[in-house]
Amino acid sequence: MFIKAIVMYFFLINSIGFIIMGIDKRKSQKFKWRIKETKLFFIAIFGGALGIYFGMKKFHHKTQKPTFKVGIPILTILNLVIYIYFCIKIL
């Protein structure tokens, strides 16, 4: 049951990360109020780095910013290690 909750959380937080990157890209194109980078990193730190990463690639958004270019892949690896650790620990 706990693994199911972890998997659901993984998909939910990463979906949010992906969607929010698309929203921020759309806002940047329309010169509207943007989503703060700290909020994007907050989502990434709490498990949504993979979604943020795929959002960066899909929407070509923040791909030239060094903090995102380096930080998000590192957080993606850390997120995956943590998810794998919890899944192995429970099994």
Summary of the structure (lengths in Angstrom):
residues: 91
radius of gyration: 13.9
end to end distance: 11.0
largest distance: 48.4
contacts: 267
relative contact order: 0.18
helix: 84%
strand: 0%
